[in-house]
């Protein structure tokens, strides 16, 4: 089988999956984590969780993001149904971004993960130090 080629899923008589490669079972999770798991998408989702924002508001709120990267991130989130983009015919045009219902649902695990990281940051840092000391 070629690398990257996934075997099709079949079920045995009990209804359990048979002949499934582990990467096939994890593929949907991997795809979604790639879509929304990058640092910029997580930040945008968390910020829009506080309410509708304009492009420049988001850009000012996210330290270090370029205009190009914010545009790309917003388009990706919009394409996948997490964000809506509303254009108002004013001069200059006004564009608002907001979470969709799906985006608000995504906010729940994103917030839980952020809380987990905050709670466990010190333990993670300590583990890194121990590991690095053992490697030296």
N, C-alpha and C positions, 0 to 999 in steps of 0.2 A: 504494500500500500504506500502511496506517495506521502511524504511529509505534508502535514496540514490537511490531508484528506480524512474526512470523518466517516466512520462506518455508520450505516443506517441503523436506527433503533428498531428492534423487534421485541415482541413480548412472548414469554412462554405461556403454557397452559394456565399457570396461576395468575397471570397478568403482570408478573414482574418483568423488568427489562432484562433482556438476554443479549449477549454479544455487544455490549456498549463499551466503547473505550471511555476511560475516565474523562478525557478531554471533551467528549461528546456531552456527557452529563453536566459538565461545568461550563460549557460554551455559552449558554444564555447569560449566566452570571458574569462571565468574563467580558462579554460584549457590553453589557450595561455598565460594569465598572469602568471599562475603557471610555464609555460615553460620558459618564458623569463623575468619575473618580479622580480626574486630574485636579490639581489645586485650584485652577481658575474657576472651573465649573462649580466646585464645592463652595467657593467664596461667593460666586454670583447667586447661587441658590440660597445660601444663608442670608445674603443681603436682601434679596427679593422676598424672602420670608418675612421681612419687616414691613413690606409694602411696595407698591409700584415705584419705580425709579426711572429717571431719564438716563441716557447713555453717559453724559458727562458726570452725573452724580455717581454712577457706578465706577467710572474711571477714577474719580477723585477718592472714592472709598476703598479702592483696591490698590494698595501700594505696589508699584513695580510693574503693573500690567500695561502693555502698549495698546494703542488704539487698534492696531491690527489684530492683536490677540483677543482683545475684548470683543471686537466685531465677530471674529471666528467663533469664540466661545458662545456668544449669544445666538448666532446662527445655528450652531450645533444643538444648543438647548431648545431652540424654537423648532428645528427640523424634527427633533425626537419627541415633541409634545410637552416639554416641561415649562416652556416660556411662551408668552404671547407678546407680540410687537404691535403696538397701536400707533398709527401715524395720524397726526392732526394737521389739516391743511392751513397752517398758519405761516407767517413769514418771520423768521425762518421756520421750516417745518419742525413740529414737535413730535418726538417719538418716545413713547412710554413702554417700559418692559414690566411684565408682571408674571408671577407663577400661574400656571394653569392648575386645574384640580390635580392632575398627575404630578405636577411640580410640587404642590403642597404636600402630597402624599410622600414624595421623595424626601421632603424636608424632615420627616419623622426619623428615618434611619440616619440621615446626614447629621442631624442634631444629636442623636444618640451616640454616633461615632465620635463626634467632637467632644461630647461629655466624657466618653470613655477615655479619649486621649488626654483630656485635662486631668482626669482622675489618676491615670497611670503614667503620666509623663515622667515622673521621678523614677519609677521602677524601670521604665524603658531606658532612661539615661544611665541608671546604675548597671543594667545588664550590658549596655554598650561598653561602659568603662571596664567591667570585668572581662568581657570578651577581648577588647583591645589589649588589656594587660596580659592576657594569656597568649596572645599572638605575638607579643614583643619578645 
